[in-house]
Structure formats: C-alpha cells, structure tokens
Amino acid sequence: MHRRRGLADRAPSRNRMKDKIVAFFTDVVKEMNKVTWPKKDELWDSTLIVLVVCMLLAAFVYVADTAVSTILRQVL
C-alpha cells in the first residue's frame, strides 16, 4: 500500500535543498574571489577592439549584401 507523505516526510528534503542552495552560493562567492578583473585601461582597449571589429564586420556584410543583391537583380 502507498502511504501519503505528510509534512514530516517533506521536511528533510527541504532542508537538503536549502543546504544545496546555500552551498551553491557559497561556491559562487569563492569562485568570484578567484577572478582576475581587468584594469580600466585593459577594459577600454578591449572595448575599442571589439567595436572596431564589429564595424569592420558590419561593413563587410553590407558590401557583400549589396554585391549579391546587385548580381541577383541583373540575373533575375
């Protein structure tokens, strides 16, 4: 026969879940303390590189799209 689970049966699993959640956030804090954060100058340099590469990629996609569109209009 199956017996119904009461509150007393559920309490240990809730405590285990609470312990797991607390352990997770404790581990997150420990790992975040290990992170080497970039200096302000390094961050600005990296940001500039990302922006320049994005602009170059956007320009390339624009030129390629324009060329393909022109060729397809001529063919079709």
C-alpha positions as CSV (number, residue, x, y, z in Angstrom):
1,M,0.0,0.0,0.0
2,H,1.1,3.5,-0.7
3,R,1.0,5.9,2.2
4,R,0.6,9.6,1.8
5,R,3.6,11.8,2.5
6,G,3.0,14.2,5.3
7,L,4.9,17.4,6.3
8,A,7.2,15.4,8.5
9,D,8.3,13.4,5.4
10,R,9.0,16.5,3.3
11,A,11.0,18.5,5.9
12,P,14.3,16.6,5.4
13,S,14.2,17.1,1.6
14,R,13.6,20.8,2.1
15,N,16.5,21.1,4.5
16,R,18.7,19.3,2.0
17,M,17.6,21.6,-0.8
18,K,18.3,24.6,1.4
19,D,21.7,23.3,2.2
20,K,22.4,22.7,-1.5
21,I,21.3,26.3,-2.3
22,V,23.5,27.8,0.4
23,A,26.4,25.6,-0.7
24,F,25.9,26.8,-4.3
25,F,26.0,30.5,-3.4
26,T,29.0,29.9,-1.1
27,D,30.8,28.3,-4.0
28,V,29.9,31.2,-6.3
29,V,31.4,33.7,-3.9
30,K,34.6,31.6,-3.6
31,E,34.9,31.4,-7.4
32,M,34.2,35.1,-7.9
33,N,37.0,35.9,-5.5
34,K,39.4,34.0,-7.7
35,V,38.6,36.1,-10.8
36,T,41.2,38.4,-12.1
37,W,39.4,41.5,-13.1
38,P,40.8,43.7,-15.9
39,K,42.3,47.1,-15.2
40,K,40.5,50.2,-16.6
41,D,43.0,50.7,-19.4
42,E,42.7,47.0,-20.4
43,L,39.0,47.2,-20.4
44,W,39.0,50.3,-22.7
45,D,41.5,48.7,-25.1
46,S,39.4,45.5,-25.3
47,T,36.2,47.6,-25.8
48,L,37.8,49.6,-28.6
49,I,39.0,46.4,-30.3
50,V,35.5,44.8,-30.1
51,L,33.9,48.0,-31.6
52,V,36.3,48.2,-34.4
53,V,35.9,44.6,-35.3
54,C,32.1,44.9,-35.2
55,M,32.2,47.9,-37.5
56,L,34.5,46.1,-40.0
57,L,32.3,43.1,-40.0
58,A,29.2,45.2,-40.5
59,A,30.9,47.0,-43.4
60,F,31.9,43.6,-45.0
61,V,28.4,42.3,-44.6
62,Y,26.9,45.5,-46.1
63,V,29.3,45.3,-49.1
64,A,28.7,41.6,-49.7
65,D,24.9,42.0,-49.4
66,T,24.9,44.9,-51.8
67,A,27.0,43.0,-54.3
68,V,24.8,39.9,-54.1
69,S,21.6,41.9,-54.4
70,T,23.0,43.7,-57.5
71,I,24.1,40.5,-59.2
72,L,20.7,38.8,-58.4
73,R,18.8,41.8,-59.8
74,Q,20.8,41.6,-63.0
75,V,20.3,37.8,-63.4
76,L,16.7,37.7,-62.5
